[in-house]
């Protein structure tokens, strides 16, 4: 991570210098910017028929089948699908390749929270020249907004993570706990459950930047405001304070299982009922099935509790895009692959493999909506996920250095989970550390 941050910092500083000088207008590489020469669908199709080699860095497993069928449709194209590591590991490799000026793939999988950091670093191709704006209606608002940055489109959404509350119905029924409709009711349910069974917790949390920002997002918070290189970070906004009020009570009253998400202990807790809910994205069901089989039939999906009674607000947690790297060699081929994988035949291939879609057409498909989840006792959970996708609060934005900011969460806000530091003070420390870094990189942060 430290190596990644140093490389990222250097890249960001170079980009800001270019931006200050008005750089970028002289770039004549194919499809390099929204203001460049238009690349037509006919040109993309001609490139696909002619063929060539395409290197794709991605860790998402359903892309293997997409690549197989894409190559069958376009036999002159050879796709080299490389798993360079998930998340930060791949981003480190990408930044190293960009800094070295060689070994950069044509296409990279970039999570939504990380996309602004790469786009402002001019590491990604603006797809405006390819007419990507015309695809807006094909995608749900949450993921589509996530690939838009600074007036450009820097990827096509691959999946999305509209949030839901997964709960252990068996545990809730045993202790006569109603599924909470609000976060205030959720807090009361946490108290009731832990009093009835001191070994059981409503959920776990040892400090999670992604969960924190997603719940603030759902509450209508906008702690990050970005206007070019001018950035504001403010965790005193109303949405952030709604989150702090409930989560501080959960922390202070020791109502959160001291178990980290994605650990063996977490999956064991999900399986044995000692962890009774998980609030996360719609991509989670496959992980229940593979890693917590003991919970099969006991769990259900429900809408997220609301911060205001009667509201219908949701947020995204997770999800990623496929983006064309600015230093990639085969941009027309790359765009053809992006459209196939994320807006063409590849969408159904991935959905059949268990991925959660970002496309509005799939989310409205009666057959998909009627899928019954054995793990959830035959529940048609996609109906809940699709509804959540339509209720994602608009206007959220991440920092242009969110990768760095998330990396220091546990050293700042995370202290509230393991010490006497309050969550409000922890978020203030996170805010200050993020602002300090941003200013060091040439942003104007307040």
C-alpha positions as CSV (number, residue, x, y, z in Angstrom):
1,X,0.0,0.0,0.0
2,X,2.8,2.5,0.9
3,X,4.4,1.8,-2.5
4,X,1.0,2.3,-4.2
5,X,0.5,5.6,-2.5
6,X,3.9,7.0,-3.4
7,X,3.3,6.1,-7.1
8,X,-0.3,7.4,-7.0
9,X,0.9,10.6,-5.4
10,X,3.5,11.2,-8.1
11,X,0.9,10.4,-10.8
12,X,-1.6,12.8,-9.2
13,X,0.9,15.6,-8.8
14,X,1.9,15.3,-12.5
15,X,-1.8,15.3,-13.6
16,X,-2.5,18.4,-11.5
17,X,0.5,20.2,-13.1
18,X,-0.9,19.3,-16.6
19,X,-4.4,20.5,-15.5
20,X,-3.0,23.8,-14.3
21,X,-1.4,24.3,-17.7
22,X,-4.5,23.4,-19.6
23,X,-2.9,20.1,-20.8
24,X,-4.7,17.3,-22.5
25,X,-6.1,19.3,-25.5
26,X,-3.3,18.1,-27.8
27,X,-3.8,14.4,-27.2
28,X,-4.5,12.8,-30.6
29,X,-4.7,9.2,-29.5
30,X,-7.8,7.4,-30.5
31,X,-10.7,8.0,-28.3
32,X,-8.6,9.7,-25.7
33,X,-11.0,12.4,-24.7
34,X,-14.6,13.5,-25.0
35,X,-13.5,16.3,-27.2
36,X,-11.5,14.2,-29.6
37,X,-12.4,12.8,-33.0
38,X,-15.6,10.7,-32.9
39,X,-15.1,6.9,-33.1
40,X,-18.2,5.4,-34.7
41,X,-19.8,2.0,-34.0
42,X,-18.9,1.0,-37.5
43,X,-15.2,1.7,-36.8
44,X,-15.4,-0.4,-33.6
45,X,-17.1,-3.2,-35.4
46,X,-14.5,-3.1,-38.2
47,X,-11.7,-3.3,-35.5
48,X,-13.4,-6.3,-34.0
49,X,-13.6,-8.1,-37.3
50,X,-10.0,-7.3,-38.1
51,X,-8.9,-8.6,-34.8
52,X,-5.9,-8.2,-32.6
53,X,-4.8,-8.9,-29.0
54,X,-6.5,-7.4,-26.1
55,X,-5.2,-7.5,-22.5
56,X,-7.8,-7.2,-19.7
57,X,-6.9,-7.0,-16.0
58,X,-9.8,-8.0,-13.9
59,X,-10.6,-10.3,-10.9
60,X,-14.3,-10.8,-11.4
61,X,-14.8,-14.5,-12.1
62,X,-17.8,-14.4,-14.5
63,X,-15.6,-12.6,-17.0
64,X,-14.0,-15.9,-17.9
65,X,-17.1,-17.1,-19.6
66,X,-17.6,-13.7,-21.2
67,X,-14.2,-13.8,-22.7
68,X,-14.7,-17.4,-24.1
69,X,-18.0,-16.4,-25.8
70,X,-16.6,-13.0,-27.0
71,X,-13.7,-14.8,-28.7
72,X,-16.2,-17.3,-30.3
73,X,-18.1,-14.3,-31.8
74,X,-15.0,-12.5,-32.8
75,X,-12.5,-15.3,-33.6
76,X,-9.8,-12.8,-34.8
77,X,-9.6,-11.2,-31.4
78,X,-7.4,-12.8,-28.7
79,X,-8.2,-11.7,-25.1
80,X,-5.6,-12.2,-22.5
81,X,-7.6,-12.1,-19.2
82,X,-5.2,-11.4,-16.3
83,X,-6.0,-11.5,-12.6
84,X,-3.4,-9.0,-11.3
85,X,-4.9,-9.1,-7.8
86,X,-8.1,-7.8,-6.3
87,X,-8.7,-4.1,-5.5
88,X,-5.6,-2.4,-4.1
89,X,-3.3,-5.1,-5.3
90,X,-4.3,-4.5,-8.9
91,X,-4.3,-0.8,-8.5
92,X,-0.7,-1.0,-7.2
93,X,0.2,-3.0,-10.3
94,X,-1.6,-0.5,-12.6
95,X,0.1,2.5,-11.1
96,X,3.5,0.8,-11.4
97,X,2.9,0.0,-15.0
98,X,1.6,3.6,-15.7
99,X,4.7,5.1,-14.0
100,X,7.0,2.8,-15.9
101,X,5.3,3.5,-19.2
102,X,5.0,-0.1,-20.2
103,X,3.0,-3.2,-19.4
104,X,-0.3,-1.2,-19.1
105,X,-3.3,-3.3,-20.0
106,X,-6.0,-2.2,-22.6
107,X,-8.8,-2.7,-20.1
108,X,-8.9,-2.6,-16.3
109,X,-11.5,-3.4,-13.7
110,X,-11.9,-0.3,-11.5
111,X,-14.1,-0.1,-8.4
112,X,-16.4,2.9,-8.4
113,X,-14.8,4.4,-5.3
114,X,-11.4,4.2,-6.9
115,X,-12.4,5.5,-10.4
116,X,-12.1,9.2,-9.6
117,X,-8.5,8.8,-8.5
118,X,-7.6,7.1,-11.7
119,X,-9.6,9.4,-14.0
120,X,-8.2,12.6,-12.5
121,X,-4.8,11.0,-13.0
122,X,-5.6,10.7,-16.7
123,X,-5.0,7.0,-16.5
124,X,-8.4,6.3,-18.1
125,X,-9.8,7.1,-21.5
126,X,-12.8,9.4,-21.6
127,X,-15.4,7.4,-23.6
128,X,-17.2,10.5,-24.8
129,X,-15.6,10.1,-28.2
130,X,-17.2,6.7,-28.6
131,X,-20.7,8.1,-27.9
132,X,-20.9,6.4,-24.5
133,X,-23.3,9.1,-23.2
134,X,-25.9,7.6,-25.4
135,X,-25.8,4.4,-23.2
136,X,-27.0,6.3,-20.1
137,X,-30.6,4.9,-20.3
138,X,-29.2,1.3,-20.4
139,X,-27.9,1.5,-16.9
140,X,-29.3,2.2,-13.5
141,X,-28.6,5.7,-12.1
142,X,-26.3,4.6,-9.2
143,X,-23.7,2.8,-11.3
144,X,-24.0,5.2,-14.2
145,X,-23.3,8.2,-12.0
146,X,-20.3,6.4,-10.6
147,X,-18.6,6.2,-14.0
148,X,-19.1,9.9,-14.6
149,X,-16.3,12.1,-13.3
150,X,-15.5,15.7,-14.2
151,X,-17.9,15.7,-17.2
152,X,-16.4,12.6,-18.7
153,X,-17.4,8.9,-18.9
154,X,-14.5,6.8,-17.7
155,X,-15.9,3.3,-17.9
156,X,-19.0,1.2,-18.5
157,X,-20.7,-0.2,-15.3
158,X,-20.0,-3.9,-14.9
159,X,-22.1,-4.5,-11.8
160,X,-23.7,-2.7,-8.9
161,X,-24.3,-3.0,-5.2
162,X,-27.7,-1.6,-4.3
163,X,-27.9,-2.3,-0.6
164,X,-30.2,-4.6,1.4
165,X,-30.5,-5.9,4.9
166,X,-29.9,-9.6,5.1
167,X,-31.2,-11.0,8.4
168,X,-31.4,-14.4,10.1
169,X,-35.1,-15.1,10.2
170,X,-34.6,-18.1,12.6
171,X,-32.9,-15.9,15.1
172,X,-35.4,-13.1,14.8
173,X,-38.4,-15.4,15.2
174,X,-36.8,-17.1,18.2
175,X,-36.5,-13.8,20.0
176,X,-39.7,-12.3,18.6
177,X,-37.8,-9.5,16.9
178,X,-39.5,-7.6,14.0
179,X,-37.5,-6.8,10.9
180,X,-36.6,-3.1,11.6
181,X,-38.0,-0.5,9.3
182,X,-35.8,2.3,10.7
183,X,-32.3,2.5,12.1
184,X,-33.8,3.5,15.4
185,X,-35.7,0.3,15.4
186,X,-32.5,-1.5,14.4
187,X,-30.8,-0.2,17.5
188,X,-33.6,-1.4,19.7
189,X,-33.5,-4.8,18.0
190,X,-29.7,-4.9,18.7
191,X,-30.4,-4.3,22.4
192,X,-33.2,-6.8,22.6
193,X,-31.2,-9.5,20.9
194,X,-28.0,-9.1,22.9
195,X,-30.0,-9.0,26.2
196,X,-31.7,-12.2,25.3
197,X,-28.5,-13.9,24.2
198,X,-25.2,-12.3,25.2
199,X,-23.4,-14.4,22.6
200,X,-25.5,-13.0,19.7
201,X,-25.1,-9.6,18.0
202,X,-27.3,-7.7,15.6
203,X,-24.2,-7.4,13.3
204,X,-20.4,-7.0,13.3
205,X,-18.3,-4.0,12.7
206,X,-14.6,-3.3,13.6
207,X,-14.4,-0.2,11.4
208,X,-15.4,-0.3,7.7
209,X,-14.8,2.7,5.5
210,X,-17.1,1.4,2.7
211,X,-20.0,0.6,5.1
212,X,-19.6,4.0,6.8
213,X,-19.7,6.0,3.5
214,X,-22.6,3.9,2.2
215,X,-24.8,4.4,5.2
216,X,-24.0,8.2,5.2
217,X,-24.9,8.1,1.5
218,X,-28.3,6.5,2.3
219,X,-28.9,9.1,5.0
220,X,-28.6,11.8,2.4
221,X,-25.2,12.9,3.5
222,X,-22.8,14.5,1.1
223,X,-19.5,14.8,3.1
224,X,-17.5,15.0,-0.1
225,X,-17.9,17.9,-2.5
226,X,-15.6,18.0,-5.6
227,X,-15.3,20.8,-8.1
228,X,-12.2,20.1,-10.2
229,X,-9.3,20.4,-7.8
230,X,-11.4,22.1,-5.2
231,X,-12.5,19.6,-2.6
232,X,-14.6,19.9,0.6
233,X,-14.7,17.2,3.3
234,X,-17.3,17.7,6.0
235,X,-18.5,15.0,8.3
236,X,-20.6,17.5,10.3
237,X,-23.3,17.4,7.6
238,X,-26.8,16.1,8.6
239,X,-26.5,12.7,7.0
240,X,-23.2,12.0,8.6
241,X,-24.6,13.0,12.0
242,X,-27.6,10.6,11.6
243,X,-25.1,7.8,11.1
244,X,-23.0,8.8,14.0
245,X,-25.9,9.0,16.4
246,X,-27.0,5.3,15.8
247,X,-23.6,3.8,15.3
248,X,-22.1,5.5,18.4
249,X,-24.8,3.9,20.5
250,X,-24.1,0.5,19.0
251,X,-20.4,0.9,19.8
252,X,-20.8,2.4,23.3
253,X,-23.3,-0.3,24.3
254,X,-21.0,-3.0,22.9
255,X,-23.8,-4.3,20.6
256,X,-21.4,-5.0,17.6
257,X,-19.7,-8.3,17.3
258,X,-15.9,-7.6,17.4
259,X,-15.3,-9.6,14.3
260,X,-14.0,-8.3,11.0
261,X,-16.0,-8.8,7.8
262,X,-14.7,-11.4,5.4
263,X,-12.9,-13.3,8.2
264,X,-13.5,-16.9,9.0
265,X,-15.1,-15.8,12.2
266,X,-17.5,-13.6,10.3
267,X,-18.8,-16.4,8.1
268,X,-19.0,-18.7,11.1
269,X,-21.1,-16.1,12.9
270,X,-23.4,-15.9,9.9
271,X,-23.7,-19.6,9.8
272,X,-24.4,-20.2,13.5
273,X,-26.6,-17.2,14.1
274,X,-24.3,-15.2,16.4
275,X,-24.3,-12.5,13.8
276,X,-27.9,-11.8,12.9
277,X,-27.8,-9.2,10.1
278,X,-25.5,-8.0,7.3
279,X,-26.2,-4.6,5.6
280,X,-24.4,-4.7,2.2
281,X,-24.8,-4.9,-1.5
282,X,-26.9,-7.1,-3.7
283,X,-23.9,-9.1,-4.8
284,X,-23.7,-10.8,-1.4
285,X,-25.9,-13.9,-1.8
286,X,-23.3,-15.9,-3.7
287,X,-20.9,-15.3,-0.7
288,X,-23.5,-16.7,1.7
289,X,-23.9,-19.8,-0.3
290,X,-20.1,-20.5,-0.7
291,X,-18.8,-19.4,2.7
292,X,-21.7,-19.8,5.2
293,X,-23.6,-22.9,4.0
294,X,-24.8,-23.6,7.6
295,X,-27.1,-20.6,7.3
296,X,-29.0,-21.8,4.2
297,X,-32.8,-21.5,4.6
298,X,-32.4,-19.4,7.7
299,X,-31.7,-16.1,6.1
300,X,-33.9,-13.6,4.2
301,X,-33.4,-10.3,2.4
302,X,-35.2,-7.1,3.3
303,X,-35.1,-3.4,2.4
304,X,-32.6,-1.3,4.3
305,X,-33.9,0.3,7.5
306,X,-34.6,4.0,6.9
307,X,-33.0,7.0,8.7
308,X,-36.4,8.7,8.4
309,X,-39.6,6.7,9.0
310,X,-41.5,6.2,5.8
311,X,-38.6,7.2,3.5
312,X,-37.5,5.0,0.6
313,X,-33.8,5.7,0.3
314,X,-31.0,3.3,-0.5
315,X,-27.3,3.5,-1.4
316,X,-24.7,1.5,-3.3
317,X,-22.0,-0.6,-1.6
318,X,-19.4,-2.0,-3.9
319,X,-19.5,-2.5,-7.7
320,X,-17.0,-1.8,-10.4
321,X,-16.6,-0.7,-14.0
322,X,-14.5,-1.8,-17.0
323,X,-12.4,1.1,-18.1
324,X,-10.1,1.6,-21.1
325,X,-6.6,2.6,-20.0
326,X,-5.3,5.7,-21.6
327,X,-1.9,4.1,-22.4
328,X,-3.6,1.0,-23.8
329,X,-2.7,0.1,-27.4
330,X,-6.1,-1.2,-28.8
331,X,-8.8,1.3,-27.9
332,X,-11.4,0.4,-30.5
333,X,-11.1,-3.3,-29.7
334,X,-11.2,-2.4,-26.0
335,X,-14.5,-0.4,-26.4
336,X,-16.0,-3.3,-28.4
337,X,-15.2,-5.6,-25.5
338,X,-16.6,-3.2,-22.9
339,X,-19.9,-2.9,-24.8
340,X,-20.1,-6.7,-25.3
341,X,-19.3,-7.5,-21.6
342,X,-21.3,-4.7,-19.9
343,X,-24.1,-3.7,-22.4
344,X,-24.4,-6.7,-24.7
345,X,-24.5,-10.5,-24.6
346,X,-22.0,-10.5,-21.8
347,X,-24.6,-9.1,-19.3
348,X,-26.7,-12.3,-19.4
349,X,-23.6,-14.5,-19.3
350,X,-22.5,-12.8,-16.1
351,X,-26.0,-12.8,-14.6
352,X,-26.2,-16.5,-15.3
353,X,-22.9,-16.9,-13.4
354,X,-24.3,-15.2,-10.3
355,X,-23.2,-11.5,-10.9
356,X,-25.6,-8.7,-10.0
357,X,-26.4,-6.5,-13.0
358,X,-26.0,-2.8,-13.5
359,X,-28.3,-2.7,-16.6
360,X,-31.9,-1.4,-16.2
361,X,-33.3,-3.9,-18.7
362,X,-32.1,-6.9,-16.6
363,X,-33.4,-5.4,-13.4
364,X,-36.9,-5.2,-15.1
365,X,-36.8,-8.7,-16.5
366,X,-39.7,-10.7,-15.1
367,X,-37.8,-14.0,-15.3
368,X,-34.9,-12.6,-13.4
369,X,-37.2,-11.0,-10.8
370,X,-38.9,-14.3,-10.3
371,X,-35.7,-16.2,-9.4
372,X,-36.1,-18.1,-6.1
373,X,-33.1,-18.2,-3.7
374,X,-32.8,-21.5,-2.0
375,X,-30.5,-19.9,0.7
376,X,-33.3,-17.4,1.5
377,X,-36.0,-20.1,1.8
378,X,-37.2,-19.7,-1.7
379,X,-37.6,-15.9,-1.4
380,X,-37.6,-13.9,-4.7
381,X,-34.9,-11.6,-3.4
382,X,-34.2,-10.0,-6.7
383,X,-37.4,-8.0,-6.3
384,X,-35.9,-6.4,-3.2
385,X,-32.6,-5.7,-4.9
386,X,-34.2,-4.2,-8.0
387,X,-36.3,-1.9,-5.8
388,X,-33.2,-0.8,-3.9
389,X,-31.4,-0.1,-7.2
390,X,-34.2,2.4,-8.1
391,X,-34.1,4.1,-4.7
392,X,-30.3,4.9,-4.6
393,X,-30.0,8.5,-3.4
394,X,-28.5,10.7,-6.1
395,X,-25.8,13.3,-5.8
396,X,-23.2,11.2,-4.0
397,X,-19.5,11.6,-5.0
398,X,-16.2,10.1,-3.8
399,X,-13.0,11.9,-3.3
400,X,-10.5,12.0,-6.2
401,X,-8.1,10.3,-3.7
402,X,-10.6,7.9,-2.1
403,X,-8.2,5.0,-2.4
404,X,-5.8,6.7,-0.1
405,X,-8.5,8.0,2.2
406,X,-10.0,4.5,2.8
407,X,-6.5,3.2,3.5
408,X,-6.2,5.4,6.6
409,X,-9.7,4.8,7.9
410,X,-8.7,2.3,10.6
411,X,-5.9,4.5,11.9
412,X,-8.4,7.4,12.3
413,X,-12.1,6.7,12.5
414,X,-11.4,3.0,13.3
415,X,-10.1,4.0,16.7
416,X,-13.6,4.6,17.8
417,X,-14.3,0.9,17.7
418,X,-11.3,-0.1,19.9
419,X,-10.8,2.8,22.3
420,X,-12.4,5.6,24.1
421,X,-12.3,7.8,21.0
422,X,-15.8,8.8,19.9
423,X,-17.0,8.1,16.4
424,X,-17.5,11.9,15.8
425,X,-13.8,12.5,16.8
426,X,-12.7,9.5,14.7
427,X,-14.5,10.9,11.6
428,X,-12.9,14.3,12.3
429,X,-9.5,12.7,12.4
430,X,-10.3,10.9,9.1
431,X,-11.4,14.1,7.6
432,X,-8.3,15.9,8.7
433,X,-5.9,13.2,7.5
434,X,-7.6,13.0,4.1
435,X,-7.6,16.8,3.7
436,X,-3.9,16.9,4.6
437,X,-3.1,14.4,2.0
438,X,-5.2,16.1,-0.6
439,X,-3.5,19.4,0.0
440,X,-0.1,17.8,-0.3
441,X,-1.1,16.4,-3.7
442,X,-2.0,19.9,-5.0
443,X,-5.8,19.9,-4.4
444,X,-7.3,22.8,-2.5
445,X,-9.1,21.0,0.4
446,X,-11.2,22.5,3.1
